[in-house]
Amino acid sequence: MFHIYPVLTRLSRPKVVNAASASLNIDETIRQGILVFGGKRLSEQDKYSLELKALKETDCETFVKEAPDELKSNKEFMLKAVCIQYLILKYASKELQNDGEVVLEAVKQNGVALHYASDNLKGNKDVVMAAVIFRGYALQYASKNLRGDKDVVMEAVKQDGEALGYASDELRANKDVVLAAVQQHGGALWYASNELKNDPDIKAAAKQANQAKQDQFWVF
């Protein structure tokens, strides 16, 4: 009686594959009808449905430990997986971390996924733009060149004014960029160049943004 609950706990813990099929690839588990995550893959149509279900029900680290290694380099799977948990990109193969389609899908879910992209894609304007539109502070993971790109930085500070802190020195001295940043978050004034910190227009915009934030805080 006292041993029932521990046994049930072990059996019900999310598993991607059982020990017998851990060394088999996806196609082989389909062909042999092997039990995977409590069910059998019957056809190509549900080729990854059980793995994706497992990913939804557990954390990325646990999933990766239990999943077949082939999934880390399987583009078809990763394109679906990053839509469920963007952090799965961290465990993808180097090849897929350098795949524009996979990385773009990941950063659209959460810009922070840019952190796990290849250096090559951290310098890709389309990918970085998609990332900072979602999370402005993802600018910190962009290449040095793109942290000095006005278009990219403008999108970043519009989403999160404090992303100005990751912009190039040149853009932190650009009035248009700094104005957009302090309008979004008055505290971004801290990251402006010394000259713009004392600019009347910039100071007024920062003050207005801070006041609006305080007023919003006191609205019940």
C-alpha positions as CSV (number, residue, x, y, z in Angstrom):
1,M,0.0,0.0,0.0
2,F,2.7,2.4,1.0
3,H,4.7,1.6,-2.2
4,I,2.0,2.4,-4.7
5,Y,2.4,6.2,-4.9
6,P,6.2,6.3,-5.6
7,V,5.7,3.8,-8.4
8,L,2.9,5.8,-9.9
9,T,5.0,8.9,-9.7
10,R,7.8,7.3,-11.6
11,L,5.5,6.0,-14.3
12,S,3.6,9.2,-14.8
13,R,6.8,11.4,-15.1
14,P,7.0,12.7,-18.7
15,K,9.2,10.5,-20.8
16,V,10.0,11.1,-24.4
17,V,11.1,7.6,-25.3
18,N,11.5,4.4,-23.4
19,A,14.9,2.8,-22.9
20,A,14.3,0.2,-25.6
21,S,13.7,2.9,-28.3
22,A,16.2,5.5,-27.2
23,S,18.8,4.4,-29.7
24,L,16.3,4.2,-32.6
25,N,15.6,7.0,-35.0
26,I,12.1,8.5,-35.6
27,D,11.4,6.5,-38.8
28,E,12.4,3.3,-37.1
29,T,10.0,3.9,-34.2
30,I,7.2,4.4,-36.8
31,R,8.1,1.3,-38.7
32,Q,8.3,-0.9,-35.6
33,G,5.3,0.7,-33.9
34,I,7.4,1.3,-30.8
35,L,5.9,2.9,-27.7
36,V,6.9,6.6,-27.4
37,F,5.7,8.9,-24.7
38,G,2.9,6.6,-23.8
39,G,1.7,6.1,-27.4
40,K,2.7,4.7,-30.8
41,R,3.5,6.7,-33.9
42,L,1.2,5.4,-36.5
43,S,2.2,7.4,-39.5
44,E,4.3,10.3,-40.8
45,Q,1.4,12.6,-40.1
46,D,2.0,12.4,-36.4
47,K,5.8,12.0,-36.7
48,Y,6.6,14.5,-34.0
49,S,3.3,14.8,-32.1
50,L,4.4,12.8,-29.2
51,E,7.7,14.6,-28.8
52,L,6.0,18.0,-29.1
53,K,3.5,16.9,-26.4
54,A,6.4,15.9,-24.2
55,L,8.0,19.3,-24.7
56,K,4.8,21.1,-23.7
57,E,4.7,19.0,-20.5
58,T,8.3,19.4,-19.3
59,D,11.2,21.8,-19.3
60,C,13.7,22.0,-22.1
61,E,16.6,20.5,-20.2
62,T,14.7,17.4,-19.1
63,F,13.3,17.0,-22.6
64,V,16.7,17.1,-24.3
65,K,18.1,14.6,-21.8
66,E,15.4,12.1,-22.7
67,A,14.9,12.8,-26.4
68,P,16.8,11.1,-29.2
69,D,19.9,13.0,-30.2
70,E,18.6,13.2,-33.8
71,L,16.0,15.7,-32.8
72,K,18.7,18.3,-32.1
73,S,19.6,18.4,-35.7
74,N,16.2,17.8,-37.2
75,K,14.9,21.0,-38.9
76,E,11.4,19.8,-39.3
77,F,11.1,19.1,-35.6
78,M,12.9,22.2,-34.5
79,L,10.6,24.5,-36.5
80,K,7.7,23.2,-34.6
81,A,9.5,22.9,-31.2
82,V,10.7,26.5,-31.1
83,C,7.0,27.6,-31.3
84,I,6.3,25.7,-28.1
85,Q,9.5,26.6,-26.2
86,Y,11.9,29.1,-27.7
87,L,14.6,28.0,-25.4
88,I,14.9,24.7,-27.2
89,L,17.1,26.6,-29.7
90,K,19.8,26.5,-27.0
91,Y,20.0,22.7,-27.5
92,A,19.7,22.6,-31.2
93,S,22.7,21.6,-33.4
94,K,25.1,24.3,-34.5
95,E,23.8,23.9,-38.0
96,L,20.2,24.7,-36.9
97,Q,21.4,27.6,-34.7
98,N,22.7,29.0,-38.0
99,D,19.5,28.2,-39.9
100,G,17.7,31.5,-40.6
101,E,14.3,29.9,-40.8
102,V,14.6,28.1,-37.5
103,V,16.1,31.1,-35.6
104,L,13.6,33.5,-37.1
105,E,10.8,31.4,-35.9
106,A,12.3,31.2,-32.4
107,V,12.9,35.0,-32.0
108,K,9.4,35.6,-33.1
109,Q,8.2,33.7,-30.0
110,N,10.7,35.5,-27.8
111,G,13.5,37.8,-28.8
112,V,15.8,36.4,-26.1
113,A,16.2,33.4,-28.3
114,L,18.7,35.5,-30.3
115,H,21.2,34.7,-27.5
116,Y,21.4,31.1,-28.8
117,A,21.7,32.0,-32.5
118,S,25.0,31.7,-34.4
119,D,27.2,34.7,-34.6
120,N,26.3,34.9,-38.3
121,L,22.6,35.3,-37.6
122,K,23.3,37.7,-34.7
123,G,24.5,39.9,-37.6
124,N,21.5,39.3,-39.8
125,K,19.3,42.4,-39.8
126,D,16.0,40.6,-40.5
127,V,16.6,38.2,-37.6
128,V,17.7,40.8,-35.1
129,M,14.8,43.2,-36.1
130,A,12.3,40.4,-35.4
131,A,14.0,39.8,-32.0
132,V,14.1,43.4,-30.8
133,I,10.5,44.1,-31.9
134,F,9.5,41.4,-29.5
135,R,12.0,42.1,-26.7
136,G,14.0,45.3,-27.0
137,Y,16.7,44.2,-24.7
138,A,17.5,41.4,-27.1
139,L,19.6,44.1,-28.7
140,Q,22.4,43.0,-26.3
141,Y,22.8,39.8,-28.3
142,A,23.1,41.5,-31.7
143,S,26.3,42.0,-33.5
144,K,28.3,45.1,-32.8
145,N,27.5,46.3,-36.3
146,L,23.7,46.0,-35.8
147,R,23.9,47.7,-32.3
148,G,25.1,50.6,-34.4
149,D,22.3,50.3,-36.9
150,K,19.7,53.1,-36.4
151,D,16.8,51.1,-37.8
152,V,17.4,48.2,-35.4
153,V,18.1,50.4,-32.4
154,M,15.0,52.5,-33.0
155,E,12.8,49.4,-33.0
156,A,14.6,48.1,-29.8
157,V,14.1,51.3,-27.8
158,K,10.5,51.7,-28.9
159,Q,9.8,48.3,-27.3
160,D,12.1,48.9,-24.3
161,G,13.7,52.3,-23.8
162,E,16.4,50.9,-21.6
163,A,17.7,48.9,-24.6
164,L,19.5,52.2,-25.4
165,G,22.2,50.9,-23.0
166,Y,23.2,48.3,-25.6
167,A,23.3,50.7,-28.5
168,S,26.6,52.1,-30.0
169,D,28.1,55.3,-28.5
170,E,27.2,57.0,-31.8
171,L,23.5,56.2,-31.4
172,R,23.4,57.0,-27.8
173,A,24.4,60.5,-29.0
174,N,21.7,60.5,-31.7
175,K,18.8,62.8,-30.6
176,D,16.1,60.9,-32.6
177,V,17.1,57.6,-31.0
178,V,17.5,58.9,-27.5
179,L,14.2,60.8,-27.7
180,A,12.4,57.6,-28.7
181,A,14.0,55.8,-25.8
182,V,13.1,58.2,-23.1
183,Q,9.6,58.5,-24.4
184,Q,9.2,54.8,-23.8
185,H,11.1,54.8,-20.5
186,G,12.3,57.9,-18.8
187,G,15.1,56.0,-17.1
188,A,16.7,55.5,-20.5
189,L,18.1,59.0,-20.0
190,W,20.9,57.4,-18.0
191,Y,22.3,55.8,-21.1
192,A,22.3,58.9,-23.3
193,S,25.5,60.8,-24.2
194,N,26.5,63.5,-21.7
195,E,25.4,66.1,-24.2
196,L,21.9,64.7,-24.7
197,K,21.4,64.2,-21.0
198,N,21.3,68.0,-20.8
199,D,19.2,68.6,-23.9
200,P,16.0,70.4,-22.9
201,D,13.8,68.3,-25.3
202,I,15.2,65.1,-24.1
203,K,15.0,66.0,-20.4
204,A,11.4,67.2,-20.9
205,A,10.4,63.9,-22.6
206,A,12.0,61.8,-19.9
207,K,10.3,63.8,-17.2
208,Q,6.9,63.4,-19.0
209,A,7.4,59.6,-19.4
210,N,8.3,59.3,-15.7
211,Q,5.3,61.3,-14.7
212,A,3.0,59.2,-16.9
213,K,4.4,56.0,-15.3
214,Q,3.8,57.4,-11.8
215,D,0.2,58.4,-12.7
216,Q,-0.4,55.0,-14.1
217,F,0.9,53.4,-10.9
218,W,-1.6,55.3,-8.8
219,V,-4.6,54.5,-10.9
220,F,-6.8,51.9,-9.2
